[in-house]
Amino acid sequence: MDEGILALLLVPLFLFLTFVAPIWLILHYRSKKQVSQGLSAEEFATINELAEKAEKMSDRIKTLEAILDSEAPQWRDRA
């Protein structure tokens, strides 16, 4: 009886260590390598574009706040 249980435990363990673990390790270290290489040129360009849009949006918000300050000075108290 104990040999049957041992066999039931060893077979999946053997299959895991033979097939799953090596593939898992390869994929893990491949993703680590990609992360350590940094951003690609396309990712860097996208980040720069987003930063420019954020800066423009910040300028627009400042302009809108200035308009609201002059036309409705108490607008900040409503929030």
Long-range contacts (C-beta under 8 A, 24 or more apart in sequence): none
